Amino acid sequence: MTITADKAVSDAMGAVKPGMKLRTPPTFDTVEEERQYRKQQLAAGFRLFGKFGFSEGVAGHITVRDPENPELFWVNPFGMSFSLIRSSDLILVDHEGNVVEGQYPVNRAAFVIHSQVHEARPDALAAAHAHSLYGKSLAALGARLEPITQDACAFFEDHGLYDDFQGVVSDLEEGRRIGQALGRYKAVVLQNHGLLTVGATVAEAVWWFITMERSCQAQLIAMAAGTPKLIDRETALRTREQVGTSFAGWFQAQPLLDQIEHSDPDLFD
């Protein structure tokens, strides 16, 4: 999938004058090159989740479709710390939970949720889920994000709520219902559980998760201090078109990915 930067997004992010180069997603000559890139991005995403403290025991997973076999997806090995995952550790799994490539087992919840999310959303190359503190806290309220900050507007009328928690996700039918709650949105709040985000790239899905978690934190702090002032719908929608597009999600992840690649060069081993 090709992600392009439209003028509105470019203008919102910075003054891009003629002759200047705006960073855009790479293209590839071979499927092998694209697979390597996706796996490296996935490993970097896990390292970022580790840095942000999103780990909770063995819970949490990020997936990305294989470029040659899109019905298969790459995911983290069950029981391995986010902060230690390398691209060579990733495993390839089918929608039935069979490990097609790799030497580690898969977290059952990972393929139950992600297989059905990918099934429901052919456009979603990547999906991210973790039991992050503020995402869990907002989810415990059965609440959505409100348009109270510029960053939160990225999710305005663009995230769902799954309100049928039935314990640890262990069957495909519940995964299918989560996929339905996600719908065409970029994210879904899983009540009593946490957050899930999707994107056309690993970078996009990871960024949406990170900024959604921080927006949950901001909302909870604001609610504890008083009654947050809502941004009006017209402004919120206009802001979403500036900071909430697929390209904006990919672009805003780049500084973080640069940082983790610099600090953790072993992640590409």
N, C-alpha and C positions, 0 to 999 in steps of 0.2 A: 504494500500500500504506500502511495506517495503522499506525503504531507507537505502542503505548500503554505507559505506565509502570505496572507492577504495584506493589503495596504492598511486596513484598520488595525490589525494586530501589530504590524510593524510600527505604525505611527504611535500606538499606545505604549510600546515597549521602548522606543527610542527614536531619535531623529535619524532616519536612514536616508542619506542623501545619495544622489547619483554617483556611481563609482565605488560606493562603499559595499562591502560584502556582508550579508546577513547570514549567520550560521544556519544551516539547514540539515535535515537528516541525510545520511549518506546513501548512495546507491551502490549496487554490487554487480560484478560481472558474472559471478558464479554462485550457485546455491551454497557451496561449501563456505565461501567468504561470508555470506549472509548468516549462515548458521553459527559460525564462529563469533560474529559480531553480536548476535542475539544472546548467545550463551555468556559472552563477556559482560553485556549489559545486565543480564539477569544476576550474575555473580556480584556485580557492582551494586545492584539494587539491594541484594541481601546484606552486603556490607553496610550500606546506608541505613537499613532497618536496624542493624545491630548498633550503629553509632547513635541513632535516635532513641534507642532503648525500647524498641517495639517487640522484643522477644519476650515470651512468657512460657518458659519450659520448652516443650516441643511444638507448641501451637504456632500457626502462621505459615503462609506459603505465598510465593509469587510464581506465576507460570507464564510461559510464552510458547506460542505455536511453533512447530518446526517448519521452516520455509519450504521444504520439499514435500513433507507429509503433514499438512495442516490439521489432520485429525489426531495427530500426536502432539504432546506438549512436554516441554522441559520444565522440571520442578526441582526443588531442593530435596536432598536426601532426608529421610525421617530421622530425627534425633540429632542432627548436626547443627551446631551454633551458627546463627546468621553471620557472626563476626569472623568465622573461619572458612566459610564456603568459597571454593575456587571454581572456576568455570569447568575444570576437569571433574569435579565432584558431582555435577548435575546429572540427573537421571531423566530418561525419556520414557513417558508413560502413555498408554492408550486410554480410551474412555471407559474401559472395564477395570482399570487399575492394574493392568499387567505392565511390569517393567520391561520395556523393549530394549533399552540400552542403559548400562550402569550396574554398579555392584552393590547398591544400597536399596533398602526397601522404601516404599512410598507411604506417606501419611495418608490413611484412608480418607480422612476428611478433605484432604487436598484434591484428590481426584473426584470425590463425590460432588464437591462444590464446583470446582473449576471445570470439570468435564461438562457439567450442565450449563455453566455460564458460557463457556466457549460454544456449546451447542446452540444456545439461545441467541448468541451474538457472534455471527460469523465475521463481523467487522472488528471484533475485539481480538487483537493478537496477543494481548497480555492482560493478566488480572492479578490483583494484589489483595491479600487479606492478612490481618494480624490482630492480636488481642492487645492493642495499644491502650494506654491508661485512659486518655480523655475520650477516645472513641467508645470504649466500653462504658464510660460514665454517661455520655449522652445517650447511648443505646439503652442503658438501664432506665432512662426516662421515657423511652419509646418516642423520642423526639427527632425532628429533622433539624438541619442547620437553618438558621434564620439569616436574612440579608442585613447583617448589622455591621459588616466590614467590607472593604473592597475585595479582600481575598475570598470571603465567604460567598460573594456574588458569583464566583465561578461555578457554584453548585446550585444557584437559584433556579428553582423549577427544573433541576437537572440531577436529582437524586431521589431514590425511592426509600421505602421503609418496609422491611420484612418483619412482621409482628407475630410470628407463629413459632417461637423458640420451643424446641422439643428435646433439648439436651444436645450432646455432641452429635454433629451431623454424621450419619452413618449409612444413609440410603440414598439412592439416586433420585427418589421421588421428592425428598426434601431439597436436594440440590436443584431439581427442576423448579420448585416453587420459589427458591431464592432467585433463580434466573428470571422468573416471571416478575418478581418484585423489582429487580434491576431494570427490566424493560429496555427502553432505548437510552436510559440515563448513563452517566459516566460513573455513578457510584450508588451504593445502597447502604443504609444503616440496618444492621442485623440486630433487632431488639434483643436485649440481654446477652449480647454476644460481641459485637464489634463492627468494624467497617470493612467494606469491600469496594475496590475501584477497578476500572478497566481502562484500556487505552489501545490506540493503534500501534503503539510501541511500548517496550518495557519502560523507557524513560517517562512516558506520559502516565502510565498506570502508577508508577512509583511516585511521581510528583503529586498526582491527585491524592494519593494516600497521605503523603507527608503534609501537604497543605490542608487537607480535610481534617487530619488529626489536630493540627495547630488551630484551625478554625473552631473545632469542638472545644478546645481549651479556652480560646478567647470567649466563646459564648457562655461557657460555664462560669468563668470568672466574672463576666459582665452581669449574668443573672444573679450571682451571689452578691454583687455590689448594688444592684438596683434593677430597674426595668430598662433593657436596651432599647435604643431608638432604631426603628426599622428604616432601611433605605426604601424609597418608593419603588413600585414595580417597574416603571419605565426606566428609571436610572439603573436598577438592578439588572434588568435585561440587557441594557446597553453595555454595562460593565462586564457582564458575562460574555458578550461578544468580543470583548477586548482581552480578557484574561482567562476565559474559560474554553477557548477553542482547542482542537487537537494539537495544532502547532504550538500554541501558547504553553500547553502542558509539557510538550517535548522540550521546548526552548528553555523553560524555567528550571528544568531538571539538570541542564548542562553544567552550571557551576558546581553543583553538588557532585555530579559524576566525575568532573575534572578533579575535584578535591579528593575523592576516594581513590581514584586511580593513582593519584600522586602519593597519597599516604599509605596505600595498600597495594603495592605493585605485584605481590604474590597472588592476587585474586585471579590473574589471567593464566596461572600455571595449569 
